[in-house]
């Protein structure tokens, strides 16, 4: 199952770390079983606030102010704008990469 996610992540980061991808998949757990929960909706303010609060603040322990974290989330939305279906694992990987936090997930 992680291979499916790895393929999607590697469309953006060819040298993506499989162990980090596996750890993101483990972190998300059963949420990935739901089609809706396995995707990120960049058009939903509530969804983006959840990503900021649960992934960036809690999991990656980022203490930046909300505006800086929101900009990071928007940057990944922009990077993935060509994907109608934004896979949550890929989205979270790109956030970790942009914030220099990949090592925290290894």
Phi, psi and omega per residue, in radians:
X1 nan -0.712 3.121
X2 -1.081 -0.467 3.134
X3 -1.096 -0.645 3.097
X4 -1.062 -0.758 3.141
X5 -1.211 -0.700 -3.137
X6 -1.046 -0.726 3.125
X7 -1.063 -0.695 3.134
X8 -1.213 -0.785 3.122
X9 -1.042 -0.725 -3.053
X10 -1.268 -0.149 2.980
X11 -1.202 -0.451 -3.136
X12 -1.768 -0.670 -3.099
X13 -2.274 1.670 -3.047
X14 -0.991 -0.572 -3.091
X15 -1.723 0.448 -3.102
X16 -0.966 2.507 -3.103
X17 -1.450 2.018 -3.117
X18 -1.062 -0.598 -3.135
X19 -1.149 -0.711 3.106
X20 -1.123 -0.753 3.109
X21 -1.034 -0.825 3.114
X22 -1.015 -0.714 -3.129
X23 -1.195 -0.603 3.067
X24 -1.167 -0.755 3.110
X25 -1.041 -0.784 3.121
X26 -1.095 -0.742 -3.135
X27 -1.047 -0.754 -3.103
X28 -1.312 -0.476 3.024
X29 0.892 -2.272 -3.026
X30 -1.174 -0.293 3.113
X31 -1.029 -0.502 -3.120
X32 -1.253 -0.237 3.124
X33 -1.275 -0.438 3.122
X34 -1.538 2.188 -3.121
X35 -0.971 -0.785 -3.112
X36 -1.121 -0.794 -3.097
X37 -1.269 -0.324 -3.124
X38 -1.443 -0.076 -3.128
X39 -2.063 2.713 3.066
X40 -1.911 2.296 3.104
X41 -1.787 1.883 -3.129
X42 -1.268 -0.169 3.130
X43 -1.596 -0.049 -3.114
X44 -1.840 1.980 3.130
X45 -1.074 -0.671 3.130
X46 -1.096 -0.747 3.137
X47 -1.084 -0.805 -3.106
X48 -1.165 -0.598 3.069
X49 -1.168 -0.664 3.091
X50 -1.109 -0.765 3.113
X51 -1.048 -0.815 3.131
X52 -1.033 -0.867 -3.026
X53 -1.302 -0.789 -3.070
X54 -1.472 -0.603 -3.087
X55 -1.592 -0.963 -3.054
X56 -1.269 -0.828 -3.082
X57 -1.350 -0.873 -3.056
X58 -1.389 -1.009 -3.033
X59 -1.266 -0.815 -3.097
X60 -1.587 -0.052 3.066
X61 0.930 0.788 3.112
X62 -1.551 2.251 -3.081
X63 -1.796 0.187 3.128
X64 -1.080 2.805 3.107
X65 -1.240 2.828 -3.052
X66 -0.994 -0.669 -3.107
X67 -1.083 -0.723 3.131
X68 -1.181 -0.709 3.135
X69 -1.210 -0.685 3.102
X70 -1.090 -0.649 3.115
X71 -1.130 -0.710 3.100
X72 -1.051 -0.790 3.122
X73 -1.096 -0.785 3.122
X74 -1.083 -0.649 3.114
X75 -1.064 -0.720 3.124
X76 -1.231 -0.646 3.049
X77 -1.009 -0.763 -3.135
X78 -1.147 -0.740 3.140
X79 -1.073 -0.622 -3.079
X80 -1.732 0.220 -3.021
X81 -1.023 -0.418 3.120
X82 -1.299 -0.236 3.138
X83 -1.657 2.070 3.074
X84 -1.163 -0.644 3.126
X85 -1.912 1.829 -3.117
X86 -1.575 1.850 -3.119
X87 -1.131 2.284 -3.097
X88 -1.058 -0.693 -3.134
X89 -1.068 -0.792 3.132
X90 -1.126 -0.784 -3.138
X91 -1.014 -0.821 -3.119
X92 -1.178 -0.662 3.104
X93 -1.070 -0.820 -3.117
X94 -1.115 -0.649 3.066
X95 -1.099 -0.780 3.141
X96 -1.113 -0.714 3.137
X97 -1.127 -0.836 -3.110
X98 -1.104 -0.518 -3.105
X99 -1.642 0.038 3.124
X100 1.247 0.467 -3.051
X101 -1.907 0.204 -3.122
X102 -1.016 -0.661 -3.094
X103 -1.110 -0.477 3.108
X104 -1.217 -0.289 -3.097
X105 -1.838 -0.047 -3.076
X106 -1.365 nan nan
